[in-house]
Structures are given as C-alpha cells and as structure tokens.
C-alpha cells in the first residue's frame, strides 16, 4: 500500500511538472532582420482599429511579476484568399500601462520607470526611453498559414534596433473585419538593449534581477 501511495504521489508530481512546462509561453524564434513583404496586387487592405488592438505584456522576477498593455497607433493588414498576406504596425510606447497595480500603489512609478519619464536623466534608458524612442514598429516579412494557424515572421524595431521574430497566431476574416490574435510568446529584451536588472548583462545582482524574457500577446482588429 505504501509503495502504491508513493507511486501515485510521484506520478502526480510528474504530471504537475509537465503541465506547468506546457503552460509556459514559447520563446519566439529571433533572427536578423529580413526583407519586408509588400502586399500582393490581389490583396485587400484593412486598417487597424486602434481602440480594439493592443499588446499584453508580462515581466517577471524572482519575487513576482507585473502585467500591462501597450497600444497601437496605426497599421494595416493585407489579406489574400482569406489568409494573411502582409502587414505593418506602429506601436505607441507612450501608452505603456501597468495593469496589476492600482493608482497610488506604485502604478505611476513603475509606468514612469518603464517609459523613462521619471527620476533622473541617467535612469531614462533603463527600459524603453520613450522620449528618444516614442514608437516601435512591426513589419511582416513572411506569413504561412497551415491548418488554421499562421506562422507570422516580422521585423520588430525597438530603441532603434531591429530583429526578426516569429510567432504563431490565429487570423480570422469575417466580412469587413480581420482579427489577428497571437499565442503568448516571449522575446529576450536584451536583444533590443533593454538591459535594466538583467543578470546576463550585469554581475552581482543576486536575486534582485529581472528576467530577460518578456511575455507578449498580440491582439489586432482591422477593418476595411
């Protein structure tokens, strides 16, 4: 009986471990920038609906995590034969918002730190330095749709640095509306010189570091 109970406990632990691993967002394949894909002649263009498009983000550290959103300021999506053909998007870095903290409880301080709009001038470049880099962009270089899922590849430019990232998304065409919703994925922020608190960049941080990986989920609605 004891052996049976022990076996059940081990099996439960293994199941929980596998489940937790499967729940983790996949890291986006990141390579050097590629040639931007121009819209095909037969493709139909849709304009991003700014009020219904955003990027959800999660940043984590040993003691916890923070979540938030960033808005798009403009963009277009091109559709050919009901599948994604191309697209270009502008991300308004001034709209970085923290959603897990309440006003007056550290929300404004963290938003200012992420944007680089608070504190001393030497602190501005800790994260995204929106005064110098108010916009980021994403331009599709390739989109392959198979079995209802689209592998999206594109040049992500932040802080003047461009890298190509690849992530899976679900693209739906419904009359005059297109929606693109990515699976959650992660990028290594240090590839775009977002280095604050990174133990891969700075020594002697102990447990005071911030993880290099930022989890993102892209949700875009575009209309004719």
C-alpha positions in Angstrom: 0.0 0.0 0.0 2.8 2.4 0.9 4.5 1.7 -2.4 1.3 2.4 -4.3 0.7 5.7 -2.5 4.3 6.7 -3.1 3.9 5.8 -6.8 0.7 7.9 -7.0 2.5 10.9 -5.4 5.4 10.6 -7.8 3.0 10.4 -10.8 1.0 13.4 -9.6 4.2 15.4 -9.2 5.4 14.5 -12.7 2.0 15.4 -14.2 2.0 18.7 -12.4 5.6 19.4 -13.6 4.7 18.6 -17.2 1.6 20.7 -17.0 3.5 23.7 -15.7 6.1 23.4 -18.5 3.4 23.2 -21.1 1.7 26.3 -19.8 4.9 28.3 -20.3 4.8 30.6 -23.3 7.1 29.6 -26.1 10.1 31.7 -26.9 9.8 33.4 -30.3 12.4 32.5 -32.8 14.6 35.6 -33.2 17.0 36.2 -36.1 18.5 39.1 -38.0 16.1 41.5 -39.8 14.6 40.3 -43.1 13.1 41.9 -46.2 9.7 43.3 -45.5 6.9 41.7 -47.5 4.9 44.1 -49.7 1.2 43.5 -50.2 0.4 41.4 -53.2 -1.6 43.0 -56.0 -4.7 41.0 -55.3 -4.6 41.5 -51.6 -7.3 43.5 -49.8 -6.1 46.1 -47.2 -7.6 46.6 -43.8 -6.9 49.4 -41.4 -6.0 48.7 -37.7 -8.8 49.6 -35.3 -6.7 51.4 -32.6 -9.5 51.1 -30.0 -9.6 47.3 -30.3 -5.9 46.5 -30.8 -3.2 46.1 -28.1 -0.2 44.1 -26.9 -0.5 42.4 -23.5 2.9 42.0 -21.7 4.2 40.2 -18.6 7.5 40.9 -17.0 8.7 38.7 -14.2 11.4 38.5 -11.4 12.1 36.0 -8.6 9.7 37.9 -6.3 6.8 38.1 -8.7 5.6 39.7 -11.9 3.9 42.7 -13.5 1.4 42.8 -16.3 0.3 45.5 -18.6 -0.6 46.7 -22.1 0.7 48.8 -25.0 -1.5 50.3 -27.7 -1.0 50.5 -31.5 -1.2 54.0 -33.1 -1.8 52.8 -36.6 -1.2 49.9 -39.1 -2.6 47.9 -42.0 -3.2 44.3 -42.6 -3.4 42.8 -46.1 -5.5 39.6 -46.8 -5.3 37.5 -49.9 -7.6 34.5 -50.5 -8.7 34.8 -46.8 -5.2 34.4 -45.4 -2.7 36.9 -44.0 -0.5 38.3 -46.8 1.4 41.2 -45.2 1.1 43.9 -42.6 2.8 46.9 -40.9 2.1 48.3 -37.4 3.2 51.2 -35.3 3.3 50.7 -31.5 2.9 53.8 -29.3 5.4 53.3 -26.5 4.0 56.3 -24.6 0.9 54.1 -23.9 2.8 51.5 -21.8 0.4 50.8 -18.9 0.7 48.6 -15.8 -2.5 46.7 -15.1 -1.6 44.7 -11.9 -1.1 47.8 -9.7 -3.7 50.4 -8.6 -3.2 54.2 -8.9 -1.3 55.4 -5.9 0.1 52.0 -5.1 3.2 52.1 -7.3 1.4 52.1 -10.7 2.6 55.5 -11.8 6.1 55.0 -10.5 6.5 51.7 -12.5 5.0 53.2 -15.6 7.4 56.1 -15.4 10.3 53.8 -14.9 9.4 51.6 -17.9 8.9 54.7 -20.1 11.9 56.5 -18.8 9.9 59.6 -17.9 10.5 59.8 -14.2 13.6 60.1 -11.9 17.0 61.2 -13.1 18.1 61.6 -16.7 20.5 58.7 -16.3 17.5 56.5 -15.5 15.7 57.3 -18.7 17.3 54.5 -20.7 16.8 51.7 -18.1 13.9 50.3 -20.2 12.2 51.9 -23.2 13.2 55.6 -23.1 10.1 56.8 -24.8 11.4 60.4 -25.1 14.1 59.2 -27.5 12.1 56.2 -29.0 8.4 57.1 -28.8 7.5 54.4 -31.4 8.3 50.8 -32.1 7.3 49.1 -35.3 6.5 45.6 -36.5 6.6 44.8 -40.3 5.7 41.3 -41.6 8.4 39.6 -43.6 6.6 36.3 -44.1 3.3 34.7 -43.2 2.5 31.0 -43.7 -1.0 29.6 -42.9 -1.5 25.9 -42.3 -4.3 24.1 -40.6 -5.9 27.3 -39.3 -2.7 28.6 -37.7 -0.5 31.3 -39.2 3.3 31.5 -38.5 4.0 35.2 -38.5 7.5 36.5 -39.1 8.4 40.1 -38.9 10.9 42.8 -38.1 10.4 44.2 -34.6 12.1 47.6 -34.1 12.6 48.9 -30.6 15.0 51.5 -29.4 16.5 51.8 -32.9 17.3 48.0 -33.0 15.6 45.7 -35.5 15.3 41.9 -35.1 13.1 39.4 -36.9 10.8 37.4 -34.6 8.5 34.5 -35.4 5.3 33.6 -33.5 2.1 31.6 -34.1 -1.2 33.5 -34.5 -4.9 32.8 -35.4 -6.1 35.1 -38.2 -9.8 35.3 -38.8 -11.5 37.1 -41.7 -15.2 38.0 -41.2 -16.7 40.3 -43.8 -15.1 43.7 -43.3 -13.2 42.7 -40.2 -9.9 40.9 -39.7 -8.6 39.8 -36.3 -5.1 38.6 -35.5 -4.5 37.0 -32.1 -1.2 35.6 -31.3 -0.4 32.7 -29.0 1.5 34.0 -25.9 5.2 34.1 -26.7 8.4 35.6 -25.2 11.2 37.7 -26.5 14.6 38.3 -24.9 14.5 42.1 -24.2 18.3 42.4 -24.0 18.4 41.9 -27.8 16.8 45.4 -28.1 19.1 46.9 -25.4 16.5 46.8 -22.7 19.1 45.8 -20.1 17.9 47.0 -16.7 18.3 44.4 -14.0 19.4 41.7 -16.4 21.8 39.2 -14.8 23.1 38.2 -18.3 24.3 41.8 -18.6 25.2 42.9 -15.1 27.1 40.9 -12.4 26.4 40.7 -8.6 22.6 41.2 -8.8 21.9 38.2 -6.6 18.2 37.6 -6.6 17.5 41.3 -7.5 17.4 40.6 -11.2 14.5 40.8 -13.7 14.1 38.0 -16.2 15.3 38.7 -19.7 12.2 37.2 -21.3 9.1 39.4 -21.7 5.9 37.5 -22.5 3.7 39.1 -25.2 0.3 38.5 -26.7 -0.7 40.5 -29.7 -4.4 41.2 -30.4 -5.2 43.2 -33.5 -8.5 44.1 -35.1 -8.5 45.7 -38.6 -11.4 46.9 -40.8 -11.9 47.9 -44.4 
